[in-house]
Amino acid sequence: MSATLPKAEFDEARAELQSVLAYHDGDTLAALQSLLTDCRNLRGHLAYAQSLTSRGFVRSWTPKIDQDDPPCASD
């Protein structure tokens, strides 16, 4: 993945970050804590889904926590 984002993606990411900061009244620490809590929660759900999903059910794809693996590598 490239270190630089196209302008449209950068603007979208910036707007998303500004929205998170606005939700937390500009408190960056609270925003980061919220995002990290959400990340831990989602990783827990993904680990649970991974333990319940059989390879045959999803044509050899299984959910993975690592972000390096594309979701549809076989496509």
C-alpha positions as CSV (number, residue, x, y, z in Angstrom):
1,M,0.0,0.0,0.0
2,S,1.2,3.5,-0.9
3,A,2.3,5.8,1.9
4,T,0.3,8.7,0.2
5,L,-3.4,8.6,-0.4
6,P,-5.1,10.1,-3.5
7,K,-6.7,13.5,-2.7
8,A,-10.2,12.2,-2.5
9,E,-9.3,9.4,0.0
10,F,-7.3,11.9,2.0
11,D,-10.2,14.3,2.2
12,E,-12.6,11.5,3.2
13,A,-10.2,10.3,5.9
14,R,-9.7,13.9,7.1
15,A,-13.5,14.5,7.3
16,E,-13.9,11.2,9.2
17,L,-11.3,12.2,11.7
18,Q,-12.8,15.6,12.2
19,S,-16.2,13.9,12.8
20,V,-14.7,11.7,15.5
21,L,-13.0,14.7,17.1
22,A,-16.2,16.7,17.0
23,Y,-18.1,13.9,18.6
24,H,-15.6,14.0,21.5
25,D,-15.7,17.9,21.7
26,G,-12.1,18.1,20.4
27,D,-10.7,15.9,23.1
28,T,-8.0,13.9,21.1
29,L,-7.3,11.5,24.0
30,A,-11.0,10.6,24.4
31,A,-11.2,10.1,20.6
32,L,-8.2,7.8,20.5
33,Q,-9.5,5.9,23.5
34,S,-12.8,5.4,21.8
35,L,-11.3,4.3,18.5
36,L,-9.0,1.8,20.3
37,T,-11.9,0.4,22.3
38,D,-13.8,0.0,19.1
39,C,-10.8,-1.7,17.5
40,R,-10.4,-4.2,20.4
41,N,-14.1,-4.9,20.3
42,L,-14.1,-5.6,16.5
43,R,-11.0,-7.8,16.8
44,G,-12.8,-9.8,19.5
45,H,-15.8,-10.2,17.2
46,L,-13.5,-11.2,14.3
47,A,-11.7,-13.8,16.5
48,Y,-15.1,-15.2,17.5
49,A,-16.2,-15.4,13.9
50,Q,-12.9,-17.0,12.9
51,S,-13.4,-19.8,15.5
52,L,-17.0,-20.5,14.2
53,T,-16.4,-20.3,10.5
54,S,-15.5,-23.5,8.7
55,R,-13.3,-23.3,5.6
56,G,-15.7,-25.3,3.4
57,F,-18.6,-23.0,4.2
58,V,-16.8,-19.9,2.8
59,R,-14.8,-21.6,0.0
60,S,-11.5,-21.7,1.8
61,W,-11.7,-18.1,3.1
62,T,-11.5,-17.5,6.8
63,P,-11.6,-14.2,8.6
64,K,-8.2,-13.0,9.7
65,I,-7.2,-10.2,12.1
66,D,-4.1,-9.3,10.1
67,Q,-4.7,-6.3,7.8
68,D,-2.1,-7.4,5.3
69,D,-4.3,-10.2,4.0
70,P,-6.8,-8.9,1.3
71,P,-10.4,-10.1,2.0
72,C,-10.8,-11.6,-1.5
73,A,-7.3,-12.9,-2.3
74,S,-8.7,-15.7,-4.5
75,D,-10.8,-13.4,-6.7
